[in-house]
Amino acid sequence: MIDASILSADTVVALGYMLALGVSLAVILAIANRFLFVYEDPRIDEVDSALPHANCGACGQAGCRVFAEKLIAGEAQPGQCTVNAPANNVAIAEFLGVDLGNQEKRVARLACAGGNHVAYNRAKYAGLHSCRGAAMVGGGGKTCTWGCLGMADCADVCEFGAISMDKNGLPVVNADKCTACGDCVDVCPKQLFELHPVSHQLWVACKNLHHGAEAEAECEVACNACERCVNDSPEGLITIRDNLATIDYSKNSLASRVSIQRCPTGAIVWLNRKGETEKGSKAKPVIRKKALPVSHA
């Protein structure tokens, strides 16, 4: 038979141990809180609430919260957020007592104009409807192995609805909606997207590395490395590298519509401030509206 007085004493001892443990842990937590406490400026929450919370990375930071922390630390300026409403950026600058600053808006640009009405296909792809999936099967069915496959991976991944597909199976970027988040750059298996400031209006809408007739046999609007744009441009603005016109944007102030005028295929274009594409006067017109048939040649 168990002695009740012994049980009671054991219970008291156990409770004493638990009480001592609780006090010890409380003391340890109090000391840790004092020495490990990290102060957070309450202004961060205020600034963060005035940001768009798109977490798009257009400002160069990992997200809006990180950008708010950089603003408080004086390591960034409100105007660097090109997605936020201008009035909100002004309010942040006034709240912090800093200059607004500015950053030129960047947008995604597609280095391909080879829709299905001008670019040939050597095979019909019938697998998973995905550019990445098609690219894994012999590079996709397009004769131009560098060209857009037109299965809208970029449009699907864009959280801001800035990319749509036109009737010829090419992505179209809405510059007003584009936040330069870079998701389309990452998802494209052909590396056809790049992020550029809107002031980069001279653009090569092609990545085909074949020369002359060989390039045009694959796509009617391909760069054929004819060098007319090189000859018509200020020295060094455009060069031919691996049979493709390449623009040196460090000389962007020299760029003008003159460079595009004699391009016979319209591969090099001028993007006006409305986001519209302009071709040169000598570019042959694209009359065909329907998709080209699959060629097995």
C-alpha positions as a Markdown table, in Angstrom:
| # | Residue | x | y | z |
|---|---|---|---|---|
| 1 | Met | 0.0 | 0.0 | 0.0 |
| 2 | Ile | 1.4 | 3.4 | -1.1 |
| 3 | Asp | 2.0 | 6.0 | 1.7 |
| 4 | Ala | 0.0 | 9.1 | 0.9 |
| 5 | Ser | 2.4 | 11.3 | 2.8 |
| 6 | Ile | 5.3 | 10.2 | 0.6 |
| 7 | Leu | 3.3 | 10.8 | -2.6 |
| 8 | Ser | 2.5 | 14.3 | -1.4 |
| 9 | Ala | 6.1 | 15.0 | -0.7 |
| 10 | Asp | 7.2 | 13.8 | -4.1 |
| 11 | Thr | 4.5 | 16.0 | -5.7 |
| 12 | Val | 5.8 | 19.0 | -3.9 |
| 13 | Val | 9.4 | 18.3 | -5.0 |
| 14 | Ala | 8.3 | 17.9 | -8.6 |
| 15 | Leu | 6.4 | 21.1 | -8.5 |
| 16 | Gly | 9.4 | 22.8 | -7.0 |
| 17 | Tyr | 11.6 | 21.5 | -9.8 |
| 18 | Met | 9.1 | 22.8 | -12.4 |
| 19 | Leu | 8.9 | 26.2 | -10.7 |
| 20 | Ala | 12.6 | 26.5 | -10.6 |
| 21 | Leu | 12.9 | 25.5 | -14.3 |
| 22 | Gly | 10.3 | 28.0 | -15.3 |
| 23 | Val | 12.0 | 30.8 | -13.4 |
| 24 | Ser | 15.4 | 29.8 | -14.9 |
| 25 | Leu | 13.9 | 29.8 | -18.5 |
| 26 | Ala | 12.3 | 33.2 | -17.9 |
| 27 | Val | 15.6 | 34.7 | -16.7 |
| 28 | Ile | 17.4 | 33.2 | -19.7 |
| 29 | Leu | 14.8 | 34.7 | -22.1 |
| 30 | Ala | 15.0 | 38.0 | -20.5 |
| 31 | Ile | 18.7 | 38.1 | -20.9 |
| 32 | Ala | 18.5 | 36.9 | -24.5 |
| 33 | Asn | 15.9 | 39.6 | -25.3 |
| 34 | Arg | 18.2 | 42.2 | -23.9 |
| 35 | Phe | 21.3 | 41.2 | -25.7 |
| 36 | Leu | 19.8 | 39.8 | -28.9 |
| 37 | Phe | 17.0 | 42.3 | -29.5 |
| 38 | Val | 17.1 | 43.8 | -33.0 |
| 39 | Tyr | 15.5 | 47.2 | -33.2 |
| 40 | Glu | 13.2 | 47.8 | -36.2 |
| 41 | Asp | 12.5 | 51.4 | -37.2 |
| 42 | Pro | 8.7 | 51.8 | -37.0 |
| 43 | Arg | 8.8 | 54.0 | -40.2 |
| 44 | Ile | 9.5 | 50.8 | -42.2 |
| 45 | Asp | 5.9 | 49.7 | -41.7 |
| 46 | Glu | 4.6 | 53.2 | -42.7 |
| 47 | Val | 6.7 | 53.2 | -45.9 |
| 48 | Asp | 5.9 | 49.6 | -46.8 |
| 49 | Ser | 2.2 | 50.4 | -46.6 |
| 50 | Ala | 2.6 | 53.0 | -49.3 |
| 51 | Leu | 4.4 | 50.7 | -51.7 |
| 52 | Pro | 2.5 | 48.6 | -54.3 |
| 53 | His | 3.3 | 45.2 | -52.8 |
| 54 | Ala | 3.9 | 43.8 | -56.2 |
| 55 | Asn | 7.3 | 42.3 | -55.1 |
| 56 | Cys | 8.3 | 42.5 | -58.7 |
| 57 | Gly | 11.9 | 43.5 | -58.3 |
| 58 | Ala | 11.8 | 46.5 | -60.7 |
| 59 | Cys | 13.5 | 48.6 | -58.0 |
| 60 | Gly | 16.4 | 46.1 | -57.8 |
| 61 | Gln | 15.4 | 44.7 | -54.5 |
| 62 | Ala | 14.0 | 41.3 | -53.5 |
| 63 | Gly | 10.6 | 42.8 | -52.6 |
| 64 | Cys | 8.7 | 45.8 | -51.3 |
| 65 | Arg | 9.6 | 45.2 | -47.6 |
| 66 | Val | 13.3 | 45.1 | -48.5 |
| 67 | Phe | 12.9 | 48.2 | -50.6 |
| 68 | Ala | 11.2 | 50.0 | -47.6 |
| 69 | Glu | 14.2 | 49.0 | -45.4 |
| 70 | Lys | 16.6 | 50.4 | -48.0 |
| 71 | Leu | 14.7 | 53.7 | -48.1 |
| 72 | Ile | 14.8 | 54.1 | -44.4 |
| 73 | Ala | 18.6 | 53.4 | -44.4 |
| 74 | Gly | 19.1 | 56.0 | -47.1 |
| 75 | Glu | 20.3 | 53.4 | -49.6 |
| 76 | Ala | 17.5 | 53.9 | -52.1 |
| 77 | Gln | 15.2 | 56.7 | -53.3 |
| 78 | Pro | 11.4 | 56.5 | -53.6 |
| 79 | Gly | 11.5 | 57.2 | -57.3 |
| 80 | Gln | 13.3 | 53.9 | -58.0 |
| 81 | Cys | 10.0 | 52.2 | -57.7 |
| 82 | Thr | 8.6 | 52.6 | -61.2 |
| 83 | Val | 5.5 | 50.5 | -60.4 |
| 84 | Asn | 4.1 | 52.6 | -57.6 |
| 85 | Ala | 1.7 | 55.5 | -58.2 |
| 86 | Pro | 3.8 | 58.7 | -58.6 |
| 87 | Ala | 1.7 | 60.4 | -55.8 |
| 88 | Asn | 2.7 | 57.6 | -53.4 |
| 89 | Asn | 6.3 | 58.0 | -54.2 |
| 90 | Val | 6.0 | 61.7 | -53.6 |
| 91 | Ala | 4.3 | 61.0 | -50.2 |
| 92 | Ile | 7.1 | 58.6 | -49.2 |
| 93 | Ala | 9.7 | 61.2 | -50.1 |
| 94 | Glu | 7.9 | 63.9 | -48.0 |
| 95 | Phe | 7.4 | 61.5 | -45.1 |
| 96 | Leu | 11.1 | 60.6 | -45.0 |
| 97 | Gly | 12.3 | 64.1 | -45.9 |
| 98 | Val | 14.4 | 62.9 | -48.8 |
| 99 | Asp | 14.7 | 63.6 | -52.6 |
| 100 | Leu | 12.2 | 61.7 | -54.7 |
| 101 | Gly | 14.9 | 60.5 | -57.1 |
| 102 | Asn | 14.0 | 58.7 | -60.3 |
| 103 | Gln | 14.7 | 55.6 | -62.3 |
| 104 | Glu | 13.9 | 55.1 | -65.9 |
| 105 | Lys | 11.2 | 52.6 | -66.5 |
| 106 | Arg | 12.4 | 49.3 | -67.9 |
| 107 | Val | 10.3 | 46.9 | -70.0 |
| 108 | Ala | 10.7 | 43.4 | -71.4 |
| 109 | Arg | 11.7 | 43.2 | -75.1 |
| 110 | Leu | 11.3 | 40.2 | -77.4 |
| 111 | Ala | 14.2 | 39.5 | -79.8 |
| 112 | Cys | 12.0 | 37.8 | -82.4 |
| 113 | Ala | 9.4 | 38.9 | -85.0 |
| 114 | Gly | 9.0 | 35.4 | -86.6 |
| 115 | Gly | 5.3 | 34.7 | -86.2 |
| 116 | Asn | 3.8 | 31.7 | -87.9 |
| 117 | His | 2.9 | 33.7 | -91.0 |
| 118 | Val | 6.6 | 34.5 | -91.8 |
| 119 | Ala | 8.6 | 31.8 | -90.0 |
| 120 | Tyr | 8.7 | 28.2 | -91.3 |
| 121 | Asn | 8.2 | 25.0 | -89.4 |
| 122 | Arg | 10.0 | 21.8 | -90.2 |
| 123 | Ala | 7.7 | 19.6 | -88.1 |
| 124 | Lys | 4.4 | 19.8 | -86.2 |
| 125 | Tyr | 4.9 | 19.6 | -82.5 |
| 126 | Ala | 2.1 | 17.7 | -80.7 |
| 127 | Gly | 3.3 | 17.3 | -77.2 |
| 128 | Leu | 2.8 | 19.3 | -74.0 |
| 129 | His | 1.7 | 22.8 | -74.9 |
| 130 | Ser | 4.7 | 24.5 | -73.5 |
| 131 | Cys | 7.7 | 26.3 | -75.0 |
| 132 | Arg | 9.9 | 24.5 | -72.5 |
| 133 | Gly | 8.4 | 21.2 | -73.3 |
| 134 | Ala | 8.7 | 21.7 | -77.1 |
| 135 | Ala | 12.3 | 23.0 | -76.8 |
| 136 | Met | 13.3 | 19.7 | -75.2 |
| 137 | Val | 12.0 | 17.8 | -78.3 |
| 138 | Gly | 14.6 | 18.7 | -80.9 |
| 139 | Gly | 14.4 | 22.4 | -80.1 |
| 140 | Gly | 10.7 | 22.5 | -81.1 |
| 141 | Gly | 9.3 | 22.3 | -84.6 |
| 142 | Lys | 10.5 | 25.7 | -85.9 |
| 143 | Thr | 13.0 | 25.8 | -88.7 |
| 144 | Cys | 14.7 | 28.8 | -87.1 |
| 145 | Thr | 16.1 | 27.1 | -83.9 |
| 146 | Trp | 16.5 | 30.5 | -82.3 |
| 147 | Gly | 12.9 | 31.7 | -82.8 |
| 148 | Cys | 9.9 | 32.0 | -80.5 |
| 149 | Leu | 7.9 | 28.8 | -80.2 |
| 150 | Gly | 4.7 | 30.7 | -79.4 |
| 151 | Met | 3.2 | 28.5 | -76.7 |
| 152 | Ala | 2.7 | 31.4 | -74.3 |
| 153 | Asp | 4.9 | 30.3 | -71.3 |
| 154 | Cys | 5.9 | 34.0 | -70.9 |
| 155 | Ala | 2.2 | 35.1 | -70.9 |
| 156 | Asp | 1.3 | 32.4 | -68.4 |
| 157 | Val | 4.0 | 33.3 | -66.0 |
| 158 | Cys | 3.4 | 37.1 | -66.1 |
| 159 | Glu | 1.5 | 37.9 | -62.9 |
| 160 | Phe | 0.8 | 41.5 | -64.1 |
| 161 | Gly | -1.0 | 40.6 | -67.4 |
| 162 | Ala | 1.6 | 42.5 | -69.4 |
| 163 | Ile | 2.0 | 39.8 | -72.1 |
| 164 | Ser | -0.6 | 38.6 | -74.6 |
| 165 | Met | -0.3 | 36.4 | -77.7 |
| 166 | Asp | -1.1 | 37.9 | -81.1 |
| 167 | Lys | -2.9 | 36.2 | -83.9 |
| 168 | Asn | 0.5 | 35.0 | -85.3 |
| 169 | Gly | 1.6 | 33.3 | -82.1 |
| 170 | Leu | 4.0 | 35.9 | -80.9 |
| 171 | Pro | 4.1 | 37.5 | -77.4 |
| 172 | Val | 3.2 | 41.2 | -77.2 |
| 173 | Val | 4.4 | 43.2 | -74.2 |
| 174 | Asn | 2.2 | 45.9 | -72.8 |
| 175 | Ala | 4.8 | 48.5 | -71.7 |
| 176 | Asp | 2.3 | 50.2 | -69.4 |
| 177 | Lys | 1.6 | 47.0 | -67.5 |
| 178 | Cys | 5.2 | 45.6 | -67.6 |
| 179 | Thr | 7.0 | 45.9 | -64.3 |
| 180 | Ala | 10.4 | 44.4 | -65.5 |
| 181 | Cys | 10.1 | 41.6 | -63.0 |
| 182 | Gly | 12.1 | 39.3 | -65.2 |
| 183 | Asp | 9.8 | 36.3 | -65.0 |
| 184 | Cys | 9.5 | 36.1 | -68.8 |
| 185 | Val | 13.3 | 36.4 | -69.1 |
| 186 | Asp | 13.7 | 33.4 | -66.8 |
| 187 | Val | 11.0 | 31.2 | -68.4 |
| 188 | Cys | 11.8 | 31.5 | -72.1 |
| 189 | Pro | 13.8 | 28.5 | -73.2 |
| 190 | Lys | 15.2 | 30.4 | -76.2 |
| 191 | Gln | 16.4 | 33.4 | -74.1 |
| 192 | Leu | 14.5 | 35.8 | -76.3 |
| 193 | Phe | 13.5 | 38.3 | -73.6 |
| 194 | Glu | 15.6 | 41.1 | -72.2 |
| 195 | Leu | 14.9 | 44.0 | -69.9 |
| 196 | His | 15.7 | 47.4 | -71.3 |
| 197 | Pro | 15.1 | 51.0 | -70.4 |
| 198 | Val | 12.3 | 52.6 | -72.5 |
| 199 | Ser | 14.9 | 54.9 | -74.0 |
| 200 | His | 16.5 | 52.0 | -75.8 |
| 201 | Gln | 14.3 | 52.5 | -78.9 |
| 202 | Leu | 16.6 | 50.9 | -81.5 |
| 203 | Trp | 16.0 | 47.2 | -81.3 |
| 204 | Val | 17.0 | 44.0 | -83.2 |
| 205 | Ala | 13.9 | 41.8 | -83.3 |
| 206 | Cys | 15.9 | 38.6 | -84.2 |
| 207 | Lys | 18.4 | 36.1 | -82.9 |
| 208 | Asn | 18.9 | 34.0 | -86.0 |
| 209 | Leu | 22.7 | 33.4 | -86.5 |
| 210 | His | 22.6 | 32.2 | -90.1 |
| 211 | His | 23.8 | 34.4 | -92.9 |
| 212 | Gly | 21.9 | 35.8 | -95.9 |
| 213 | Ala | 19.6 | 33.5 | -97.9 |
| 214 | Glu | 20.0 | 30.8 | -95.3 |
| 215 | Ala | 18.5 | 33.0 | -92.6 |
| 216 | Glu | 15.7 | 34.2 | -94.8 |
| 217 | Ala | 14.8 | 30.6 | -95.8 |
| 218 | Glu | 14.0 | 30.0 | -92.2 |
| 219 | Cys | 12.2 | 33.3 | -91.5 |
| 220 | Glu | 11.3 | 36.0 | -93.9 |
| 221 | Val | 12.0 | 38.8 | -91.3 |
| 222 | Ala | 15.3 | 37.4 | -90.0 |
| 223 | Cys | 18.4 | 39.5 | -89.8 |
| 224 | Asn | 20.5 | 38.4 | -92.9 |
| 225 | Ala | 23.7 | 40.2 | -91.8 |
| 226 | Cys | 23.7 | 42.5 | -94.8 |
| 227 | Glu | 25.4 | 45.3 | -92.8 |
| 228 | Arg | 23.3 | 48.1 | -94.2 |
| 229 | Cys | 22.4 | 49.2 | -90.7 |
| 230 | Val | 26.1 | 49.2 | -89.7 |
| 231 | Asn | 27.0 | 51.4 | -92.7 |
| 232 | Asp | 24.1 | 53.8 | -92.0 |
| 233 | Ser | 24.8 | 54.2 | -88.3 |
| 234 | Pro | 27.3 | 56.2 | -86.3 |
| 235 | Glu | 30.6 | 54.3 | -85.9 |
| 236 | Gly | 30.3 | 51.5 | -83.3 |
| 237 | Leu | 26.6 | 51.8 | -82.6 |
| 238 | Ile | 25.8 | 48.6 | -84.5 |
| 239 | Thr | 28.2 | 45.8 | -85.3 |
| 240 | Ile | 27.6 | 42.3 | -86.9 |
| 241 | Arg | 28.5 | 39.5 | -84.5 |
| 242 | Asp | 27.9 | 35.9 | -85.5 |
| 243 | Asn | 25.8 | 37.1 | -88.5 |
| 244 | Leu | 23.5 | 39.1 | -86.3 |
| 245 | Ala | 23.2 | 42.9 | -85.9 |
| 246 | Thr | 24.2 | 43.9 | -82.3 |
| 247 | Ile | 23.6 | 47.3 | -80.7 |
| 248 | Asp | 26.0 | 48.9 | -78.3 |
| 249 | Tyr | 23.7 | 50.6 | -75.9 |
| 250 | Ser | 26.5 | 52.6 | -74.3 |
| 251 | Lys | 26.2 | 54.7 | -77.5 |
| 252 | Asn | 22.4 | 54.9 | -77.3 |
| 253 | Ser | 22.4 | 58.7 | -77.5 |
| 254 | Leu | 23.5 | 58.3 | -81.1 |
| 255 | Ala | 20.6 | 56.0 | -82.0 |
| 256 | Ser | 18.0 | 57.2 | -84.5 |
| 257 | Arg | 15.5 | 55.9 | -87.1 |
| 258 | Val | 18.3 | 56.3 | -89.7 |
| 259 | Ser | 19.7 | 52.9 | -88.7 |
| 260 | Ile | 16.5 | 51.0 | -89.7 |
| 261 | Gln | 15.7 | 52.6 | -93.0 |
| 262 | Arg | 17.5 | 50.2 | -95.4 |
| 263 | Cys | 17.0 | 47.0 | -93.4 |
| 264 | Pro | 15.5 | 44.8 | -96.2 |
| 265 | Thr | 13.8 | 42.3 | -93.8 |
| 266 | Gly | 12.7 | 44.8 | -91.1 |
| 267 | Ala | 14.6 | 42.8 | -88.5 |
| 268 | Ile | 16.0 | 46.0 | -87.0 |
| 269 | Val | 13.2 | 48.3 | -85.8 |
| 270 | Trp | 12.5 | 51.5 | -83.9 |
| 271 | Leu | 10.1 | 51.4 | -80.9 |
| 272 | Asn | 8.3 | 54.7 | -80.4 |
| 273 | Arg | 7.2 | 56.1 | -77.1 |
| 274 | Lys | 3.8 | 54.5 | -77.5 |
| 275 | Gly | 5.4 | 51.1 | -77.7 |
| 276 | Glu | 4.6 | 50.7 | -81.4 |
| 277 | Thr | 7.1 | 49.0 | -83.7 |
| 278 | Glu | 8.3 | 51.0 | -86.8 |
| 279 | Lys | 10.2 | 49.4 | -89.7 |
| 280 | Gly | 12.3 | 51.1 | -92.2 |
| 281 | Ser | 11.1 | 52.4 | -95.6 |
| 282 | Lys | 13.0 | 49.7 | -97.5 |
| 283 | Ala | 11.6 | 46.7 | -95.5 |
| 284 | Lys | 9.6 | 44.4 | -97.6 |
| 285 | Pro | 6.0 | 44.4 | -96.5 |
| 286 | Val | 4.5 | 41.3 | -94.9 |
| 287 | Ile | 1.3 | 40.6 | -96.9 |
| 288 | Arg | 0.6 | 37.0 | -95.8 |
| 289 | Lys | -2.0 | 36.8 | -92.9 |
| 290 | Lys | -2.3 | 33.0 | -92.5 |
| 291 | Ala | 0.1 | 30.6 | -90.9 |
| 292 | Leu | 2.6 | 28.9 | -93.2 |
| 293 | Pro | 2.3 | 25.2 | -93.8 |
| 294 | Val | 4.7 | 22.8 | -92.2 |
| 295 | Ser | 7.7 | 22.1 | -94.5 |
| 296 | His | 9.5 | 18.8 | -94.2 |
| 297 | Ala | 12.2 | 19.8 | -96.6 |
